Amino acid sequence: MGAEAARPSSAYRRGAVARRRCYRHISALLEAQVLTVVDERKVRGAVERTLGLGERLAHVDHEGLDAMDDVQLRSAFLGFLTSLSSDFERLLDESGREDRGLLGFTRAPLYIDPEELPALQSGLMDLLAPYLEPRREGQRRFSLATVLLPEVDSASSEQSEKSAGKASAHSTGAQ
């Protein structure tokens, strides 16, 4: 499903996390299907597991986001982007050109009040709900990734887009 890594050696080598604690956390993430074992191999009599993101990715709610410092938040976002990039690379490496007609990515501005966000998010989940589980045999699985970023200075970027004569929505692929 995305970025893969072998054992958590760097965390406990730095002394940041005790080895037993690190493995306990990994076991909990495996059990919760946030991580999955994508490969196993024998190394000097032990089994080394390569882990990847599981079917049920961790969702961070607003309380969780607020509790993160800037470094943690950047790390979580980078993990999300790395997973997305890995899926994209796998598509290019392992899929035929015919799949490119099914690929799409879009970026568009939204003009909403912060109070409207919960209704927007709820509406999107209602729209997507019927498609989150397979409904019949032979359906193809797709990955839909969302990012909601408040723009820091939307007034000046809006003005520069208008003066440059560019469209404010950028997309490619399947619509």
Secondary structure by P-SEA (a helix, b strand, c coil): cccccccaaaaaaaccccaaaaaaaaaaaaaacccccccccccccbbbbbbccccccccccaaaaaaccaaaaaaaaaaaaaaaaaaaaaaaaccccccccccccbbbbbbccccaaaaaaaaaaaaacccccccccbbbbbbbbbbbbccccaaaaaaaaaaaccccccccccc
